[in-house]
Amino acid sequence: MGGWGGTHRLREDLEARLGPRLAPYLQNSIHRVADEWALNFEPAEFLMSEKATNGDHWAIWLKSQCAALVVLGRESRICDAAELRTMTQWRTGTTFAQLEAGHSVHIDAPKEFADLLRRFLTA
């Protein structure tokens, strides 16, 4: 998330920093500050918060008997494919799928994601 924090002279500068995958996803998080542009959140604080919520959630995951679909964007730099596959193997009724996308699968591959979800829900 380097380079996202603080203010940027042009909105386009901030969007370029976010990149083509995240800029569309974060459009509603960009706002004007005086004569510059910034995100509605501070990326460093977001990462601290994210770290605080990480932990061992296996007991909760395994307790549920509800069918689940675990989707990974093949190019995600956030999720660990091995861990997601393990989640699928340890819990009955769980399906694992990978799509050609980054972390925000529903943005990068909306049609493929919708088709996958539709097949899962009708199965």
N, C-alpha and C positions, 0 to 999 in steps of 0.2 A: 504494500500500500504506500510505498515511498512516493513522494511527490504529489500526493492527493491533498494533503493538509494545507492549512493556511488559505491565502487568497490568490487568485489568478487574475491577471489583467483582462483577459477575454474569456467568455464562457467557452469558446472553442478551445482555448488553451487547456482548461480544466478537462473538457471532454476528451481531448487528445491524450492527456495524462491517464485518464480512466481507461482509454482504449476502446476499440469497436465493440467488444463484448459487454463491458460494464456500463459504458456511457448510456445506452438506451435504458438499462435497468435502473440507473440512478438519476434519471431526468427529474423526477419529483423531489430529489434531495439536493438539487443545485439551486442556490438563491443568490441574489445580488446583495453585496455588502459595500455600501458607499459606491465607489466607481469600479469595484472588482467583483469577482465571483468566487463562491466557496460552497462546500458541502454543508448540509444541515447538521452534520456530525463531524467529530474530529476522528480521523481514522485511527490514530494511536490509542485513543480511549475505547474505540470500538474493539480493537484487538485485545485490550486489557479485559474488557467485559467478556469477550468470546472465550478467552483463556479461563476466566473464573467459572464459566458454565461447563467447561469440559471436565470430564471425570469418568468414573466407572458407572455406567448406566446399564450394564448387562442384566442385572436382576430385574429391572423394570422392563427391558426389552423382551426378555425370555418369559416373563409372567403373562404377557398378553397372548391370547389365542387367535386374535383377529388376523385375517389375511393381510399381508403387506407387500408393497411393491417398493423395492430399493433400486433407485435409478442413479447411475453414475455417468457423468460426461467424461468421455475418454480423455479429454484434455484438461480435466479439472486438476488444479494444483492444490486444492483444499482437502479433498477426500482421499482416503487411502483405499484403493481397490481391494487389497487383501482383507482389510477389516470389513468392508461392506460385503464381500463374499462370505466371510465368516459369519456375519450377522444372518445372512440368508441360510447358511447351512445349519445353524444352531436353532433356528426357530421354524417350526412347522408352518406350512402355508405361506411362506415368504418366497417371492420371486425376485431375482436379480436381473437387471438389464443394463446394458451400456449403449449409449448413443454417441454419435460423432458430434460432440459439443464440449463446451467448457463447463464450469461449475453451474451456471444458470441454464440448465438444460432446456427449460421451458421457453427461454428467450432465444438461445442459439439454434434450437431445432424444434420450433413450436408444432409443426405438423407431425413430425416423428414422435414427439412426446405425447401429443393428443392421441395419436393412433395407438401407441403403446398403452396409455392409460385406459383408453376405450376397450382394448382387448382384455386388459386385466380386470376391469370392472364387469365385463360381460361373461367372463370365464366362470 
